Amino acid sequence: MRTQFAALCYRVKDGKVRVLLVTSRGSKRWIVPKGWPMDARTPAAAALQEAWEEAGVIGSAEDRCLGVYTYAKEIGADSDVPCLAMLYPVLVKSLSSQYPESEQRRRKWMSRKKAARQVSEPELARLILDFDPRVASGLKVVS
């Protein structure tokens, strides 16, 4: 099992919470930005860096982990690696049109309900549905 750090990119507009999803590079499924641990960066800072690289997010990450989810990361055509992703909230201040993976991914704002329906991982869907940036909470493990 490998660990990754994921970003739940959000904004609140007219009192409504919106979540930013991106497509994966391979299968084009809707996902949240995520990646491997980075030297000299906290998990939240690594999640923020992934949000920049994969979605062009300019914003700030909270050090509060929202919870964890598991998934199988495809490595090559016939193999995958089991991963545990720790999810961190990232408040989006703006989106850049120029970012490292802009040619490889699409990004889209959605309601929490729609975003939860779009992602493949049931644990991630539950974390998205339960997320409310106006409510502070501790670590939530979804089983």
DSSP file (Angstrom, degrees, kcal/mol; ACC not computed):
  #  RESIDUE AA STRUCTURE BP1 BP2  ACC     N-H-->O    O-->H-N    N-H-->O    O-->H-N    TCO  KAPPA ALPHA  PHI   PSI    X-CA   Y-CA   Z-CA
    1    1 A M              0   0    0      0, 0.0     2,-0.3     0, 0.0    82,-0.2   0.000 360.0 360.0 360.0 128.1    0.0    0.0    0.0
    2    2 A R  E     -a   83   0A   0     80,-2.5    82,-3.0    34,-0.0     2,-0.4  -0.781 360.0-127.6-107.3 153.6    1.4    3.4   -1.0
    3    3 A T  E     +a   84   0A   0     -2,-0.3     2,-0.3    80,-0.2    82,-0.2  -0.833  25.8 178.6-103.7 138.1    0.3    6.8    0.4
    4    4 A Q  E     -a   85   0A   0     80,-2.4    82,-2.5    -2,-0.4     2,-0.5  -0.921  23.7-131.3-130.2 160.8   -0.8    9.8   -1.7
    5    5 A F  E     -aB  86  35A   0     30,-2.8    30,-1.8    -2,-0.3     2,-0.3  -0.963  26.0-165.8-115.4 128.2   -1.9   13.2   -0.8
    6    6 A A  E     -aB  87  34A   0     80,-3.2    82,-2.6    -2,-0.5     2,-0.5  -0.801  12.1-137.9-117.9 153.7   -5.1   14.5   -2.4
    7    7 A A  E     -a   88   0A   0     26,-2.8     2,-1.1    -2,-0.3    80,-0.1  -0.942   2.2-158.9-114.4 123.1   -6.7   18.0   -2.8
    8    8 A L  E     -a   89   0A   0     80,-3.0    82,-2.4    -2,-0.5     2,-0.4  -0.827  24.8-159.1 -95.2  94.4  -10.4   18.6   -2.4
    9    9 A C  E     +aC  90  20A   0     -2,-1.1    11,-2.4    11,-0.5     2,-0.3  -0.601  22.4 161.2 -80.1 129.4  -10.4   21.9   -4.3
   10   10 A Y  E     -aC  91  19A   0     80,-2.5    82,-2.8    -2,-0.4     2,-0.3  -0.937  26.2-169.7-145.4 164.2  -13.5   24.1   -3.4
   11   11 A R  E     - C   0  18A   0      7,-1.9     7,-2.8    -2,-0.3     2,-0.5  -0.962  20.3-135.4-146.7 158.3  -15.0   27.5   -3.5
   12   12 A V  E     + C   0  17A   0     -2,-0.3     2,-0.4     5,-0.2     5,-0.2  -0.978  28.4 173.5-118.3 118.9  -18.1   29.0   -1.9
   13   13 A K  E >   - C   0  16A   0      3,-2.5     3,-2.1    -2,-0.5    -2,-0.1  -0.991  69.5 -10.5-130.7 126.7  -20.1   31.2   -4.2
   14   14 A D  T 3  S-     0   0    0     -2,-0.4    -1,-0.1     1,-0.3     3,-0.1   0.866 129.7 -56.1  52.8  38.8  -23.5   32.7   -3.3
   15   15 A G  T 3  S+     0   0    0      1,-0.2     2,-0.4    -3,-0.1    -1,-0.3   0.461 114.5 117.2  77.9   1.2  -23.5   30.4   -0.3
   16   16 A K  E <   -C   13   0A   0     -3,-2.1    -3,-2.5    95,-0.0     2,-0.5  -0.877  61.8-133.4-109.1 133.8  -23.1   27.3   -2.3
   17   17 A V  E     -C   12   0A   0     -2,-0.4    95,-0.6    -5,-0.2     2,-0.4  -0.699  24.3-170.8 -83.1 128.2  -20.1   25.0   -2.0
   18   18 A R  E     -CD  11 111A   0     -7,-2.8    -7,-1.9    -2,-0.5     2,-0.4  -0.950   7.8-151.6-120.2 142.6  -18.6   24.0   -5.4
   19   19 A V  E     -CD  10 110A   0     91,-3.3    91,-2.4    -2,-0.4     2,-0.6  -0.906   9.6-137.3-115.6 139.8  -15.9   21.3   -5.9
   20   20 A L  E     -CD   9 109A   0    -11,-2.4   -11,-0.5    -2,-0.4     2,-0.3  -0.869  23.3-175.8 -99.7 120.0  -13.4   21.2   -8.7
   21   21 A L  E     - D   0 108A   0     87,-2.5    87,-2.4    -2,-0.6     2,-0.3  -0.812   6.2-160.1-109.3 155.9  -12.7   17.8  -10.3
   22   22 A V  E     -ED  31 107A   0      9,-2.6     9,-3.4    -2,-0.3     2,-0.3  -0.875  22.5-109.3-126.2 161.8  -10.2   17.0  -13.0
   23   23 A T  E     -E   30   0A   0     83,-2.0     7,-0.2    -2,-0.3     2,-0.1  -0.672  33.2-113.3 -89.3 148.5  -10.0   14.1  -15.4
   24   24 A S        -     0   0    0      5,-2.3     4,-0.4    -2,-0.3    82,-0.1  -0.410  24.1-122.2 -71.4 157.3   -7.3   11.4  -15.0
   25   25 A R  S    S+     0   0    0      2,-0.1    -1,-0.1     3,-0.1    -2,-0.0   0.882 101.8  34.4 -71.3 -37.5   -4.7   11.3  -17.8
   26   26 A G  S    S+     0   0    0      1,-0.1    -1,-0.1    48,-0.1    -3,-0.0   0.983 131.9  17.6 -82.3 -70.5   -5.4    7.7  -18.8
   27   27 A S  S    S-     0   0    0      1,-0.0    -2,-0.1     2,-0.0    -1,-0.1   0.582  90.8-129.7 -84.7 -10.4   -9.0    6.7  -18.5
   28   28 A K        +     0   0    0     -4,-0.4    -3,-0.1     1,-0.2     2,-0.1   0.724  52.3 155.7  65.9  22.6  -10.4   10.3  -18.3
   29   29 A R        -     0   0    0      1,-0.1    -5,-2.3    -6,-0.1     2,-0.4  -0.421  52.7 -99.5 -71.6 156.0  -12.4    9.5  -15.2
   30   30 A W  E     +Ef  23 119A   0     88,-0.5    90,-0.5    -7,-0.2     2,-0.3  -0.678  59.2 153.6 -79.1 129.8  -13.3   12.4  -12.9
   31   31 A I  E     -E   22   0A   0     -9,-3.4    -9,-2.6    -2,-0.4    88,-0.0  -0.835  44.6-104.7-141.5 175.1  -10.9   12.5   -9.9
   32   32 A V        -     0   0    0     -2,-0.3   -24,-0.1   -11,-0.2   -11,-0.1  -0.831  51.3 -92.1-100.5 150.8   -9.4   14.9   -7.4
   33   33 A P        +     0   0    0      0, 0.0   -26,-2.8     0, 0.0     2,-0.3  -0.364  61.4 155.7 -60.5 138.8   -5.8   16.1   -7.9
   34   34 A K  E     +B    6   0A   0    -28,-0.3     2,-0.3    16,-0.2   -28,-0.2  -0.988  11.9 160.2-160.8 160.4   -3.4   13.8   -6.0
   35   35 A G  E     -B    5   0A   0    -30,-1.8   -30,-2.8    -2,-0.3     3,-0.1  -0.963  39.7 -60.9-168.3-176.9    0.2   12.7   -5.9
   36   36 A W        -     0   0    0     -2,-0.3   -32,-0.2   -32,-0.2    14,-0.1  -0.281  63.8 -81.6 -76.3 159.8    3.1   11.2   -4.0
   37   37 A P        -     0   0    0      0, 0.0     2,-0.4     0, 0.0    -1,-0.2  -0.264  46.4-144.3 -56.5 149.8    4.7   12.6   -0.9
   38   38 A M    >   -     0   0    0      3,-0.3     3,-1.7     4,-0.1     8,-0.1  -0.967  19.4-105.0-123.8 136.2    7.3   15.4   -1.7
   39   39 A D  T 3  S+     0   0    0     -2,-0.4     3,-0.1     1,-0.3     0, 0.0  -0.292 103.2   8.0 -56.4 138.3   10.5   16.0    0.2
   40   40 A A  T 3  S+     0   0    0      1,-0.2     2,-0.4     0, 0.0    -1,-0.3   0.644 107.5 107.1  64.0  18.6   10.4   19.1    2.5
   41   41 A R    <   -     0   0    0     -3,-1.7    -3,-0.3     4,-0.0    -1,-0.2  -0.983  67.6-126.7-125.7 140.2    6.6   19.5    2.0
   42   42 A T     >  -     0   0    0     -2,-0.4     4,-2.4     1,-0.1     5,-0.2  -0.328  36.4-103.5 -69.1 163.2    3.8   18.8    4.4
   43   43 A P  H  > S+     0   0    0      0, 0.0     4,-2.2     0, 0.0     5,-0.1   0.904 124.6  49.6 -55.3 -41.8    1.0   16.6    3.2
   44   44 A A  H  > S+     0   0    0      1,-0.2     4,-2.2     2,-0.2     5,-0.1   0.900 110.4  49.8 -65.5 -39.9   -1.2   19.6    2.7
   45   45 A A  H  > S+     0   0    0      2,-0.2     4,-2.1     1,-0.2    -1,-0.2   0.873 110.1  51.0 -66.5 -36.5    1.5   21.5    0.8
   46   46 A A  H  X S+     0   0    0     -4,-2.4     4,-2.2     2,-0.2    -2,-0.2   0.903 109.6  50.4 -65.7 -40.7    2.0   18.4   -1.4
   47   47 A A  H  X S+     0   0    0     -4,-2.2     4,-2.1     1,-0.2    -2,-0.2   0.907 110.1  50.2 -62.7 -41.3   -1.8   18.3   -2.1
   48   48 A L  H  X S+     0   0    0     -4,-2.2     4,-1.9     2,-0.2    -2,-0.2   0.892 108.8  52.0 -63.9 -40.0   -1.7   22.0   -3.0
   49   49 A Q  H  X S+     0   0    0     -4,-2.1     4,-2.6     1,-0.2    -2,-0.2   0.908 109.6  49.2 -62.9 -41.9    1.2   21.4   -5.4
   50   50 A E  H  X S+     0   0    0     -4,-2.2     4,-2.9     1,-0.2     5,-0.4   0.881 107.3  55.3 -64.1 -38.1   -0.7   18.6   -7.1
   51   51 A A  H  X S+     0   0    0     -4,-2.1     4,-1.7     2,-0.2     6,-1.6   0.886 110.6  46.3 -62.0 -38.1   -3.8   20.9   -7.4
   52   52 A W  H  X S+     0   0    0     -4,-1.9     4,-1.9     4,-0.3    49,-0.2   0.956 116.0  43.8 -66.0 -50.8   -1.6   23.5   -9.2
   53   53 A E  H  < S+     0   0    0     -4,-2.6    48,-2.0     1,-0.2    -2,-0.2   0.888 124.7  32.6 -64.5 -40.7    0.0   20.9  -11.5
   54   54 A E  H  < S+     0   0    0     -4,-2.9    -1,-0.2    -5,-0.2    -3,-0.2   0.723 137.7  14.4 -92.1 -23.2   -3.2   19.0  -12.4
   55   55 A A  H  < S-     0   0    0     -4,-1.7    -3,-0.2    -5,-0.4    -2,-0.2   0.439  92.7-114.9-134.6  -2.2   -5.8   21.8  -12.3
   56   56 A G     <  +     0   0    0     -4,-1.9    40,-2.9    -5,-0.4     2,-0.3   0.788  52.9 172.5  71.3  26.1   -4.0   25.2  -12.3
   57   57 A V  E     -G   95   0A   0     -6,-1.6     2,-0.5    38,-0.2    -1,-0.2  -0.529  21.6-169.5 -76.5 130.0   -5.3   26.0   -8.8
   58   58 A I  E     +G   94   0A   0     36,-2.7    35,-2.6    -2,-0.3    36,-2.0  -0.985  47.3  88.9-112.9 117.0   -4.0   29.1   -7.0
   59   59 A G  E    S-G   92   0A   0     -2,-0.5     2,-0.4    33,-0.2    33,-0.2  -0.863  70.3 -73.9-174.5-155.3   -5.2   28.9   -3.4
   60   60 A S  E     -G   91   0A   0     31,-1.9    31,-2.6    -2,-0.3     2,-0.4  -0.992  28.4-144.8-137.7 142.8   -4.4   27.7    0.1
   61   61 A A  E     -G   90   0A   0     -2,-0.4     2,-0.3    29,-0.2    29,-0.2  -0.819  13.1-134.9-106.6 145.1   -4.5   24.3    1.7
   62   62 A E        -     0   0    0     27,-2.2    -2,-0.0    -2,-0.4     0, 0.0  -0.748  12.9-134.9 -93.2 146.2   -5.5   23.5    5.3
   63   63 A D  S    S+     0   0    0     -2,-0.3     2,-0.7    25,-0.1   -19,-0.1   0.505  77.2 106.0 -76.2  -3.3   -3.4   21.1    7.3
   64   64 A R        -     0   0    0     25,-0.1     2,-0.4   -20,-0.0    -2,-0.2  -0.688  69.2-139.2 -83.1 114.6   -6.5   19.4    8.5
   65   65 A C        -     0   0    0     -2,-0.7    23,-0.2     1,-0.1    75,-0.2  -0.591   6.6-157.6 -73.3 129.2   -7.0   16.0    6.8
   66   66 A L        -     0   0    0     21,-3.4    74,-0.3    -2,-0.4     2,-0.3   0.742  58.0 -72.3 -78.2 -24.0  -10.6   15.5    5.9
   67   67 A G  E     -H   87   0A   0     20,-0.7    20,-2.7    72,-0.2     2,-0.3  -0.939  49.1 -88.2 154.4-174.8  -10.3   11.7    5.8
   68   68 A V  E     -Hi  86 141A   0     72,-0.9    74,-0.8    -2,-0.3     2,-0.3  -0.917  27.6-176.6-129.2 154.0   -8.8    8.9    3.8
   69   69 A Y  E     -H   85   0A   0     16,-2.0    16,-3.3    -2,-0.3     2,-0.3  -0.975  16.9-134.3-144.7 159.4   -9.9    6.7    0.9
   70   70 A T  E     +H   84   0A   0     -2,-0.3     2,-0.3    14,-0.2    53,-0.2  -0.822  28.0 155.5-114.7 153.4   -8.4    3.8   -1.0
   71   71 A Y  E     -H   83   0A   0     12,-1.9    12,-3.0    -2,-0.3     2,-0.6  -0.968  42.7-104.3-162.7 168.8   -8.1    3.1   -4.7
   72   72 A A  E     -H   82   0A   0     -2,-0.3     2,-0.5    10,-0.2    -2,-0.0  -0.917  30.7-147.8-105.0 116.1   -6.0    1.1   -7.2
   73   73 A K  E     -H   81   0A   0      8,-2.9     8,-2.5    -2,-0.6     2,-0.3  -0.728  19.2-125.2 -85.6 123.9   -3.6    3.3   -9.2
   74   74 A E  E     -H   80   0A   0     -2,-0.5     2,-0.5     6,-0.2     6,-0.3  -0.530  27.1-175.9 -70.7 127.2   -3.0    2.0  -12.7
   75   75 A I  E  >  -H   79   0A   0      4,-3.2     4,-0.5    -2,-0.3     3,-0.2  -0.921  62.1 -30.2-123.4 101.4    0.7    1.4  -13.4
   76   76 A G  T  4 S-     0   0    0     -2,-0.5     3,-0.2     1,-0.2    -1,-0.1  -0.251  97.4 -57.2  78.9-175.4    1.0    0.4  -17.0
   77   77 A A  T  4 S+     0   0    0      1,-0.2    -1,-0.2    -3,-0.1    -3,-0.0   0.822 130.5  26.7 -74.3 -32.5   -1.6   -1.6  -19.0
   78   78 A D  T  4 S+     0   0    0     -3,-0.2     2,-0.3    -4,-0.0    -1,-0.2   0.273 110.2  59.0-121.6  13.0   -1.9   -4.7  -16.8
   79   79 A S  E  <  - H   0  75A   0     -4,-0.5    -4,-3.2    -3,-0.2     2,-0.3  -0.984  48.4-171.8-143.6 154.3   -1.0   -3.7  -13.2
   80   80 A D  E     - H   0  74A   0     -2,-0.3    -6,-0.2    -6,-0.3    -8,-0.0  -0.944  17.7-134.2-139.3 165.1   -2.0   -1.4  -10.4
   81   81 A V  E     - H   0  73A   0     -8,-2.5    -8,-2.9    -2,-0.3     2,-0.3  -0.969  26.7-119.9-119.1 129.3   -0.7   -0.4   -7.0
   82   82 A P  E     - H   0  72A   0      0, 0.0   -80,-2.5     0, 0.0     2,-0.4  -0.533  38.6-169.3 -69.5 132.7   -3.0   -0.2   -4.0
   83   83 A C  E     -aH   2  71A   0    -12,-3.0   -12,-1.9    -2,-0.3     2,-0.5  -0.943  24.4-152.7-128.5 146.6   -3.0    3.4   -2.6
   84   84 A L  E     -aH   3  70A   0    -82,-3.0   -80,-2.4    -2,-0.4     2,-0.5  -0.982  21.9-159.7-112.1 118.3   -4.3    5.2    0.5
   85   85 A A  E     -aH   4  69A   0    -16,-3.3   -16,-2.0    -2,-0.5     2,-0.5  -0.878   7.4-151.3-105.7 129.2   -5.1    8.8   -0.3
   86   86 A M  E     -aH   5  68A   0    -82,-2.5   -80,-3.2    -2,-0.5     2,-0.5  -0.876  19.9-140.9 -97.2 126.0   -5.3   11.4    2.5
   87   87 A L  E     -aH   6  67A   0    -20,-2.7   -21,-3.4    -2,-0.5   -20,-0.7  -0.769  19.1-174.8 -99.9 127.0   -7.6   14.2    1.5
   88   88 A Y  E     -a    7   0A   0    -82,-2.6   -80,-3.0    -2,-0.5     2,-0.3  -0.949  27.0-117.2-119.8 137.4   -6.9   17.9    2.3
   89   89 A P  E     -a    8   0A   0      0, 0.0   -27,-2.2     0, 0.0     2,-0.5  -0.539  27.1-167.9 -73.4 135.8   -9.2   20.9    1.7
   90   90 A V  E     -aG   9  61A   0    -82,-2.4   -80,-2.5    -2,-0.3     2,-0.6  -0.968  13.0-146.0-126.6 113.9   -7.8   23.5   -0.8
   91   91 A L  E     -aG  10  60A   0    -31,-2.6   -31,-1.9    -2,-0.5     2,-0.6  -0.699  19.3-139.8 -79.2 119.9   -9.6   26.8   -1.0
   92   92 A V  E     + G   0  59A   0    -82,-2.8   -33,-0.2    -2,-0.6     3,-0.1  -0.717  27.2 174.0 -87.4 120.8   -9.4   28.0   -4.6
   93   93 A K  E    S-     0   0A   0    -35,-2.6     2,-0.3    -2,-0.6   -34,-0.2   0.819  70.3 -21.1 -89.9 -38.8   -8.7   31.7   -5.0
   94   94 A S  E     - G   0  58A   0    -36,-2.0   -36,-2.7   -38,-0.0     2,-0.4  -0.974  58.7-121.5-160.6 168.7   -8.3   31.6   -8.8
   95   95 A L  E     - G   0  57A   0     -2,-0.3     2,-0.3   -38,-0.2   -38,-0.2  -0.971  21.2-140.9-120.2 133.8   -7.5   29.2  -11.7
   96   96 A S        -     0   0    0    -40,-2.9     3,-0.1    -2,-0.4    -2,-0.0  -0.704   5.2-149.8 -89.8 143.5   -4.7   29.7  -14.1
   97   97 A S  S    S+     0   0    0     -2,-0.3     2,-0.6     1,-0.2    -1,-0.1   0.692  89.8  60.3 -82.2 -18.8   -5.2   28.9  -17.8
   98   98 A Q        +     0   0    0    -42,-0.1    -1,-0.2     3,-0.0    -2,-0.0  -0.941  69.1 137.0-111.5 113.3   -1.5   28.0  -18.0
   99   99 A Y    >   -     0   0    0     -2,-0.6     3,-1.9   -46,-0.1     4,-0.3  -0.970  63.5 -94.4-152.0 161.6   -0.4   25.1  -15.8
  100  100 A P  T 3  S+     0   0    0      0, 0.0     3,-0.3     0, 0.0   -46,-0.1   0.795 119.3  30.6 -52.8 -40.3    1.8   22.0  -16.2
  101  101 A E  T >> S+     0   0    0    -48,-2.0     3,-1.5   -49,-0.2     4,-1.1   0.096  79.5 119.0-109.1  24.1   -0.9   19.4  -17.1
  102  102 A S  T <4 S+     0   0    0     -3,-1.9    -1,-0.2     1,-0.3     3,-0.1   0.796  77.5  50.3 -61.1 -29.1   -3.4   21.7  -18.9
  103  103 A E  T 34 S+     0   0    0     -3,-0.3    -1,-0.3    -4,-0.3    -2,-0.1   0.608 113.1  46.7 -83.0 -11.2   -3.0   19.8  -22.2
  104  104 A Q  T <4 S+     0   0    0     -3,-1.5     2,-0.3     1,-0.1    -2,-0.2   0.561 110.9  42.1-107.9 -11.4   -3.6   16.4  -20.5
  105  105 A R     <  -     0   0    0     -4,-1.1     2,-0.3    -3,-0.1   -81,-0.1  -0.925  59.2-141.7-138.0 156.9   -6.7   17.0  -18.3
  106  106 A R        -     0   0    0     -2,-0.3   -83,-2.0   -82,-0.1     2,-0.3  -0.833  19.8-157.9-108.1 156.8  -10.1   18.7  -18.2
  107  107 A R  E     +D   22   0A   0     -2,-0.3     2,-0.3   -85,-0.2   -85,-0.2  -0.976  11.0 179.2-134.4 150.4  -11.4   20.5  -15.1
  108  108 A K  E     -D   21   0A   0    -87,-2.4   -87,-2.5    -2,-0.3     2,-0.3  -0.975  25.9-129.2-155.7 135.9  -14.9   21.3  -14.0
  109  109 A W  E     +D   20   0A   0     -2,-0.3     2,-0.3   -89,-0.2   -89,-0.2  -0.669  38.3 168.3 -80.9 138.6  -16.7   22.9  -11.1
  110  110 A M  E     -D   19   0A   0    -91,-2.4   -91,-3.3    -2,-0.3     2,-0.1  -0.961  39.0 -98.3-144.7 160.3  -19.6   20.8   -9.7
  111  111 A S  E  >  -D   18   0A   0     -2,-0.3     4,-2.7   -93,-0.2     5,-0.2  -0.367  43.6-108.8 -67.9 162.0  -21.9   20.7   -6.7
  112  112 A R  H  > S+     0   0    0    -95,-0.6     4,-2.5     1,-0.2     5,-0.2   0.905 120.3  52.9 -60.3 -40.0  -20.8   18.3   -3.9
  113  113 A K  H  > S+     0   0    0      2,-0.2     4,-1.4     1,-0.2    -1,-0.2   0.930 112.4  42.4 -63.1 -46.4  -23.7   16.0   -4.9
  114  114 A K  H  > S+     0   0    0      2,-0.2     4,-1.6     1,-0.2    -2,-0.2   0.915 113.5  52.4 -67.4 -42.3  -22.7   15.8   -8.6
  115  115 A A  H  X S+     0   0    0     -4,-2.7     4,-1.8     1,-0.2    -2,-0.2   0.908 107.0  53.3 -59.4 -42.3  -19.0   15.5   -7.8
  116  116 A A  H  < S+     0   0    0     -4,-2.5    -1,-0.2     1,-0.2    -2,-0.2   0.860 109.5  48.9 -62.1 -35.0  -19.8   12.5   -5.5
  117  117 A R  H  < S+     0   0    0     -4,-1.4    -1,-0.2    -5,-0.2    -2,-0.2   0.809 110.0  52.9 -72.2 -29.0  -21.7   10.9   -8.3
  118  118 A Q  H  < S+     0   0    0     -4,-1.6   -88,-0.5    -3,-0.2    -2,-0.2   0.817  91.5  82.0 -80.0 -31.9  -18.9   11.4  -10.8
  119  119 A V  B  <  -f   30   0A   0     -4,-1.8   -88,-0.1     1,-0.1     6,-0.0  -0.435  69.7-143.2 -77.6 151.5  -16.0    9.9   -8.8
  120  120 A S  S    S+     0   0    0    -90,-0.5    -1,-0.1    -2,-0.1   -89,-0.1   0.747  76.1  85.0 -84.2 -25.6  -15.5    6.1   -8.9
  121  121 A E     >  -     0   0    0      1,-0.2     4,-2.4     2,-0.0     5,-0.2  -0.694  63.3-155.8 -87.5 117.0  -14.3    5.6   -5.3
  122  122 A P  H  > S+     0   0    0      0, 0.0     4,-2.1     0, 0.0    -1,-0.2   0.859  94.8  53.6 -58.4 -37.0  -17.3    5.3   -2.8
  123  123 A E  H  > S+     0   0    0    -53,-0.2     4,-1.9     2,-0.2     5,-0.1   0.907 110.1  47.0 -66.2 -40.8  -15.1    6.4    0.2
  124  124 A L  H  > S+     0   0    0      2,-0.2     4,-2.5   -54,-0.2    -1,-0.2   0.904 109.0  55.2 -65.7 -41.2  -14.1    9.6   -1.7
  125  125 A A  H  X S+     0   0    0     -4,-2.4     4,-2.4     1,-0.2    -2,-0.2   0.913 108.2  48.7 -57.6 -43.2  -17.8   10.2   -2.7
  126  126 A R  H  X S+     0   0    0     -4,-2.1     4,-2.3     2,-0.2    -1,-0.2   0.901 110.1  51.0 -65.3 -41.4  -18.8   10.1    1.0
  127  127 A L  H  X S+     0   0    0     -4,-1.9     4,-0.9     2,-0.2    -1,-0.2   0.898 111.2  48.7 -63.2 -39.6  -16.0   12.5    2.0
  128  128 A I  H >< S+     0   0    0     -4,-2.5     3,-0.6     2,-0.2    -2,-0.2   0.934 112.2  48.0 -64.7 -46.4  -17.1   14.9   -0.7
  129  129 A L  H 3< S+     0   0    0     -4,-2.4    -2,-0.2     1,-0.2    -1,-0.2   0.880 114.3  46.5 -61.7 -38.5  -20.8   14.7    0.3
  130  130 A D  H 3< S+     0   0    0     -4,-2.3     2,-0.2    -5,-0.2    -1,-0.2   0.625  88.0 111.2 -80.1 -13.4  -19.8   15.3    4.0
  131  131 A F    <<  +     0   0    0     -4,-0.9   -19,-0.1    -3,-0.6     3,-0.0  -0.442  32.6 163.3 -71.5 127.9  -17.5   18.2    3.3
  132  132 A D    >   -     0   0    0      3,-0.3     3,-2.5    -2,-0.2    -3,-0.0  -0.876  26.3-156.4-141.1 108.7  -18.7   21.6    4.5
  133  133 A P  T 3  S+     0   0    0      0, 0.0    -1,-0.1     0, 0.0  -121,-0.0   0.642  92.6  63.4 -63.1 -12.5  -15.9   24.2    4.7
  134  134 A R  T 3  S+     0   0    0      1,-0.1     2,-0.5     2,-0.0    -3,-0.0   0.515  96.3  67.6 -87.3  -4.3  -17.9   26.1    7.3
  135  135 A V  S <  S-     0   0    0     -3,-2.5     2,-0.3     2,-0.0    -3,-0.3  -0.968  74.4-145.5-121.0 122.3  -17.7   23.2    9.8
  136  136 A A        +     0   0    0     -2,-0.5     2,-0.3    -3,-0.0    -2,-0.0  -0.670  29.5 164.4 -83.8 137.5  -14.4   22.2   11.4
  137  137 A S        -     0   0    0     -2,-0.3     3,-0.1     1,-0.0     2,-0.0  -0.960  30.6-116.2-147.1 165.9  -14.0   18.5   12.0
  138  138 A G        -     0   0    0     -2,-0.3     2,-0.1     1,-0.2    -1,-0.0  -0.069  61.0 -44.6 -88.7-166.4  -11.3   16.0   12.8
  139  139 A L        -     0   0    0    -72,-0.0     2,-0.5     1,-0.0    -1,-0.2  -0.392  54.7-160.9 -64.3 133.3  -10.0   13.1   10.8
  140  140 A K        -     0   0    0    -74,-0.3   -72,-0.9   -75,-0.2     2,-0.6  -0.977   3.5-162.5-121.0 120.5  -12.8   11.0    9.3
  141  141 A V  B     -i   68   0A   0     -2,-0.5     2,-0.5   -74,-0.2   -72,-0.1  -0.908  10.0-153.1-103.8 124.2  -12.1    7.4    8.2
  142  142 A V              0   0    0    -74,-0.8   -19,-0.1    -2,-0.6   -18,-0.0  -0.830 360.0 360.0 -99.6 129.5  -14.7    6.0    5.9
  143  143 A S              0   0    0     -2,-0.5    -1,-0.1   -74,-0.0   -20,-0.1   0.409 360.0 360.0-113.6 360.0  -15.1    2.2    5.9
